[in-house]
Every structure is written in C-alpha cells, then in structure tokens.
C-alpha cells in the first residue's frame, strides 16, 4: 500500500467515527438537549453522550469478550437507526457544527501530514508529533498503550513497564472499541504500530479532541456579541495552543469538552449531569482530578449558601453531591489499590524525577533522593515561585533578560521558539503573548465581577492551585499542559476584554495576535539538512490558512437590522 493510500484511508476514520457517535448520541440524548438555544452546546452534548455510551458498552465487551470489542460501535449505531426518523430535524439543524468539526479536525490532520513528510520527520509518526507540538512520544500514543493492555493484558510482549493506573483509561477504552470496529487491530507487541494503524489512530484522536471546539464556541457566543464573536472564534481556532494540542493526541481536550459541558449544566442547576460529566473528564485524563473536586466543591458551597438564605438547607441533595463527587476518584484509586499497579507518573509529578527513575525505585527512595538534592528554603519557596511563573510570561522575560551584546546573534527563529513555549507552557498566555495581556485586562474588567466569570476563575484556576501548593515538589508545576482546564476562565476573560474594545481596535489587535501565531507556526518548521530535502507543504498550508483567517477577521460585518434597512432602502429607490 502506497503512502498516499495510507494517509487517505486513515483520513476517513475520524469523520466516520464522529458521525457514528453523533447518530448514537442523537438517539440517546437528542430529546434532552433540544430545548437548548445554542447549537454548539447541543451538538457537543450529543457527541459526548454518544462517546460515553460507546465507552460503556465497549467496557462490557472488553470484560466479556475482548476480541469482539469492535462490535460495540456497530451494535449501538444499528440500534440508533431504529429511531433516526424522529431525530431528523435535529440532525439537520446540527449539520453546520458537525461540518465545522470535521473540517477543523481534517485541517489539523493535513497540517501534521505536511509536517511529517518534511525535514522534521522522525522515525515514527509520534516522534514527528513530538518535534511539532512538544508532546512526547510517550504521551501522544498513551490511549494506544492502554488499548493494547486492555486487549492483550498479561500476554502483551514488552509491556512489563507499562503501568495501567498511571492514567485513567477512558481514552484507552474508546481506542480499543473504535479502531477494531474499522478492522484495525492491535497486535500483542507493545508500541508496535504499523503505519496504517498509527495514522488511523492519529486521525481518530484528532477528531475526538476537536469536539472541544463546540463547547468553547458556546462560551464565546455567551460572552461576546455580534462581530466580536467572529473575531474571538477565529483567534481561538487559529491558535497554536488549540491546533497543536489536537495534533498532540493526548485526551486532555476531550476532558476540556466534558468539563466545559459540566460547567454549563451546573449553571442550569442540573447537578447530577454536571458531576457525571466532570467525573468523566477525570477518567479522560487524571490531571482533571482537582478540577473535578473544585467544581463539585463550588456546587456544594453554592447549594449550601442558597439554602441558608432561604432558611431551608437541602441536606439530602448536599449528601448526594458529596457522595457523587467522592465516588468518581474513589472508585479509581480503590481499583488501583486492589490491583497493586505501579504508578511511576505519580512520583514524576510529586517529585523532580524522570518517569524511568520513578518506575524502578520505591516512593521512599524517590523521596530521599529528592530531599537530599535540595534545601528547606528552596522547598518553602517552590510553590510561590511556581505560582509566579504560572501567571507571568516567563519565556518572553527569559529571552529579554538573557540577551546581551556579546551573546549569540538573536534570530527570528529564536523569538518564534520563545513564543511557542510561551503559549505551550503558560496558562494565561495560551492565546499568545499579546493575547495574554488582553486576557489579564479582562480578568480585572468590571464585567468579570459578575458571578459566572468569577465562579469559573475560582473553580478552574484558584481552587486547583491549593493541592498543588501543598503536595507537589516539582519545578514549574502550574503549567498549561497540567492545568489545561484553566483555558475555560482564560477564554472567558479574553472574550470580556475584546468585547469592551472598539471595533477598529479589536480588529487591529486580532491581526497582531494572528501575526504572532504565524511566527509560532513558521518557526516550528526546521531548515532542510541537505539540498532537495526541504518540502514546504507545511509552510504553504499554514500560509493559506492564516491568510483565510485574516480575511475572515477583516471581512465587513453587517448586522441583521442594517441589512434589513438596506433592503428596504433599495425597494424604496426602485
């Protein structure tokens, strides 16, 4: 099979899977979301419903008959077809969000392919992903590792150092159910993926991760008006943070989608659905444990405060909330304790050690090694230094402070690399350096004093810092890859800030941010090592997409009222 055939066949898997889970979600939850006004929110909830239903049935199949795990998707899809006629109107209404989702995921896939077939190509697709996005070859195929373990367990060759309980395995369950359903099966050799399987896996997870754009666009629609909605939406969709995180294949953006929908359900008072979706975000990626706990804490406290104001505290509801909140992580950690699984990543996050070191040493040995390498003064200052680095543009400041006349010649590539790590590492600068300044302006804007932006800031940034301040002994812990759920308050503050600007100022600012994006994209591409190696497919694709984004930002926006007045004026003139 030629390379083109492999790439083309893999490109069909993600959209096919998304269409299948959309059909399943429409049958299961279509009538429950039909009263929601936002099509982005409706489409996102339907897709997440289908995903979770597929994961539930796949889990059952993996327990009873692992060889038949691929049948779960088609059983659900076939059952969903029985009631598809009653959901046709809703399916047609959500055709545009689905089309945008598939096109966006496809654009990310093309970007990776264009990068992979160039001078940055690694020995495998996952090394190319690392070169482009900085997501390690151990993180990007994590769901594939889990799927192999779930399908082969003790018969997995070379998987002796794989620790199942390093991360919750919702992603692995989805992978073990999705790829076999399309005839792509994992063998029993750990980290051995033929090209078609690797490319199909990448396309699958780009499509799943791209679901996050739907609840994020719903947030933008909620906190902006008219032309500002288009400006912020374009800046979000074009941002290297979002594009590279989707290409990185880790399931954190699926967790963002689940948590974002959990927040909107909490605002509507649907606390059961909020806790269910929040718990699912933890099972998608373990770093969302603190976000789940803090969201549940906000729910409990708000319910208690409202009850005290009304002199009628709903103790039964509060008890149910607390039990549901604790049950999600408790079930995971109890299963881990029973199985006795190794957890080197926990040592990696708690202490400044490599994963390999944590895998082959006990927790006591890791702790002794760590404390002998530092001092109590450094340990006391560590959380506050981490906090400062989380809220400051550390990479840009480092570039400025390290500059000297006698130092090496500064270059555009050096600036581009600094901007890349700035948006990759720093929570408040996920939308770029200038975007971070705009975001900070929004945090202190008077509109942010409303209770929804404040609750988002508390639940998804401030409260998750508390366990980190007390537990973790790791340099630079409060970074965006660890606290990716913080993109929710960041995006809200960014929307509020841009909405308060004049139209001309917002357009000029958006173009400036887009130019910063272009530096990040262009300078991630390495120079050719020899004549004839340089294939500028990646650069050409980036240039076309950014040009389209700039045209969209500058395209004149007409209000519906203005258009109506123009039509009436034309009719009068005639």
C-alpha positions, -999 to +999 in steps of 0.1 A: +000+000+000+014+034-010+020+063+014-008+082-002-033+054+001-024+050+038-028+087+045-061+089+025-076+058+042-067+070+077-083+104+069-117+087+066-117+070+101-121+101+123-151+116+105-167+081+102-164+076+140-176+110+148-207+105+125-214+072+143-212+086+178-233+116+167-260+092+155-258+073+188-259+105+209-289+118+189-309+086+197-299+086+234-299+123+243-314+143+214-347+150+231-330+161+263-309+188+246-335+200+221-346+229+243-311+244+244-307+276+224-270+271+214-264+247+185-228+244+196-238+232+231-264+208+217-240+193+192-213+190+219-236+173+244-249+148+217-214+138+207-202+134+243-233+113+250-225+090+221-189+088+232-197+078+268-223+053+256-198+037+233-172+036+261-197+019+285-206-008+260-170-013+250-160-018+286-186-045+289-173-062+257-137-060+269-148-077+301-168-104+285-152-109+250-122-086+242-119-100+207-154-085+200-147-050+213-151-036+179-187-048+177-199-023+203-199+007+180-220-010+153-244-025+178-252+010+192-253+025+157-277-002+145-300+003+175-299+041+169-311+038+133-344+025+146-354+059+159-334+081+135-366+094+117-378+112+149-344+129+152-340+140+115-349+176+122-323+179+150-297+162+129-303+187+100-302+216+125-267+205+137-253+198+103-232+230+103-215+224+137-207+189+126-193+201+093-171+226+110-159+200+135-149+175+107-132+202+086-113+215+116-101+180+125-092+174+089-072+206+087-052+195+118-046+162+102-033+177+069-010+200+089+006+170+107+009+151+074+025+181+057+050+184+086+057+147+088+068+145+051+095+171+055+129+176+072+114+172+107+102+137+100+110+113+129+115+075+129+077+072+137+047+094+134+048+100+172+083+114+170+072+138+143+043+149+166+069+155+194+090+176+170+060+197+161+040+200+193+064+191+221+040+163+232+063+134+240+062+100+221+051+085+254+021+109+258+007+110+222+001+072+219-010+068+255-045+057+245-030+031+222-009+018+250-040+014+272-059-002+243-032-028+238-031-036+275-069-039+277-070-062+246-040-084+255-033-078+292-007-103+305+001-115+270+014-081+260+051-085+248+074-057+260+048-041+282+062-051+315+070-015+325+035-003+314+015+009+345-022+008+338-030+031+367-007+059+356-037+075+340-074+067+340-082+048+308-114+062+292-092+071+262-079+035+260-114+021+262-125+043+233-095+034+212-100-003+219-136+000+207-131+024+178-101+011+158-112-026+158-146-016+147-130-004+114-109-036+111-077-022+126-065-045+154-036-041+178-010-069+180+004-082+212+038-064+209+039-032+229+044+001+210+044-018+176+020+000+153+020-004+115+018+029+096-019+025+087-028+018+124-006+048+136-021+072+111-057+060+117-051+063+155-039+099+150-069+108+128-093+093+153-079+113+182-077+145+163-114+141+155-123+132+192-102+161+206-117+185+181-151+181+199-138+206+224-143+235+199-180+231+202-184+239+240-156+265+237-175+282+208-206+281+230-186+300+257-175+326+231-211+330+219-222+335+255-197+362+264-194+382+232-218+399+208-221+403+171-187+409+153-166+402+184-179+366+184-164+361+150-131+377+160-126+356+191-137+324+174-112+329+146-084+336+171-093+305+191-095+282+162-063+295+147-043+294+179-012+272+180-023+261+215-055+245+202-041+232+170-010+216+185-030+202+214-053+185+190-024+171+170-007+160+202-034+133+205-035+133+243-071+132+256-069+164+276-090+183+251-117+156+254-115+163+291-118+200+285-150+194+264-165+172+292-156+198+319-169+227+299-203+210+294-203+201+331-199+238+340-229+248+318-250+220+333-241+232+368-252+268+358-286+253+349-289+236+382-286+201+367-260+190+393-263+152+386-253+157+350-226+182+360-209+158+383-213+129+358-196+149+331-170+163+355-162+128+367-159+116+331-133+144+325-112+128+353-114+094+336-104+110+303-072+124+320-061+122+356-048+158+357-085+169+358-090+154+393-085+187+410-108+205+386-135+178+393-131+182+430-131+220+429-162+221+406-181+198+430-169+220+459-183+251+442-216+232+436-218+221+473-210+256+487-234+274+463-262+250+472-254+254+509-254+293+507-287+294+488-302+270+513-291+291+542-305+323+526-339+305+521-337+290+557-341+256+541-309+237+536-314+206+512-293+182+533-302+152+512-291+169+480-258+180+496-252+145+508-258+132+473-234+157+458-206+149+482-211+111+476-211+115+438-181+138+439-160+114+461-172+082+443-155+090+410-119+092+421-125+067+450-136+040+425-104+046+406-080+046+435-097+016+451-093-004+419-056+007+418-051-005+454-067-038+447-046-044+416-014-032+430-005-014+398+028+007+397+024+044+394+057+060+383+040+091+370+028+099+405+064+100+416+071+121+385+045+147+394+052+147+431+090+150+428+116+162+403+124+128+389+123+111+355+095+086+348+120+058+343+136+065+377+102+065+394+093+032+377+123+014+391+125+029+426+102+029+455+084+060+468+107+061+498+139+060+476+125+087+453+117+110+483+151+105+500+169+113+467+148+144+462+152+159+497+189+152+497+192+172+465+176+204+478+171+226+509+142+235+531+145+271+519+141+261+483+112+238+492+094+266+510+098+290+481+090+264+454+051+268+453+053+306+452+079+306+425+058+282+405+028+305+410+047+335+397+059+315+367+023+304+360+010+340+358+040+357+342+053+355+306+083+336+318+097+325+284+095+360+269+111+375+300+138+349+299+146+358+262+148+395+272+169+390+303+194+366+287+200+390+258+235+406+257+256+423+231+283+397+234+259+368+234+249+348+203+232+366+175+194+368+181+172+355+153+136+353+143+136+316+149+147+322+185+119+346+190+094+322+174+106+293+196+102+315+227+066+324+217+059+287+211+070+277+246+052+307+260+018+296+247+026+259+253+036+264+290+018+294+304-019+292+313-027+329+308-008+331+275-024+302+257-037+327+231-002+343+227+018+369+244-004+398+233-035+376+239-023+371+275-021+408+281-056+411+267-067+382+290-053+398+321-071+430+312-103+410+310-098+394+345-099+429+361-126+443+339-159+453+356-178+427+335-157+399+351-171+409+385-203+390+375-207+357+392-203+334+362-167+346+353-158+347+390-170+311+396-151+299+365-119+316+378-124+301+412-133+266+401-109+261+372-078+281+384-077+292+420-090+261+438-070+236+418-039+255+428-044+247+465-035+210+464-006+218+441+008+243+466+008+217+493+015+184+475+038+188+446+076+192+448+082+199+412+097+228+393+073+247+371+042+226+381+014+251+373+018+249+336-009+248+309-004+211+300-010+202+336-039+227+342-054+226+307-089+231+323-078+267+330-084+275+294-121+280+304-116+311+326-088+323+303-112+323+273-140+340+293-117+368+304-103+371+268-139+374+255-148+401+280-117+421+273-121+420+235-159+428+237-151+460+256-128+473+228-138+494+199-144+476+167-113+490+149-091+484+179-103+448+182-096+441+145-060+456+147-054+436+179-066+404+163-043+409+133-014+415+157-022+383+176-025+365+142+009+377+132+023+362+165+006+329+156+023+330+123+057+333+139+050+303+161+038+282+132+066+291+107+095+287+131+084+253+143+095+241+109+132+232+108+155+241+079+165+214+055+196+195+062+206+189+026+196+202-009+163+187-020+150+178+015+130+209+020+094+203+012+074+234+021+040+217+022+036+226+059+046+263+053+023+266+023-007+251+042-001+274+072+002+305+049-031+297+032-050+291+064-036+322+082-045+343+051-080+329+052-082+337+089-070+373+083-096+378+055-123+365+079-113+390+105-113+419+081-145+409+063-171+436+069-198+425+094-234+437+088-260+434+115-293+419+106-310+452+112-286+470+089-292+445+061-330+449+066-327+487+063-306+484+031-332+461+015-360+485+024-340+514+010-334+495-022-371+487-025-379+524-019-354+535-045-369+511-070 
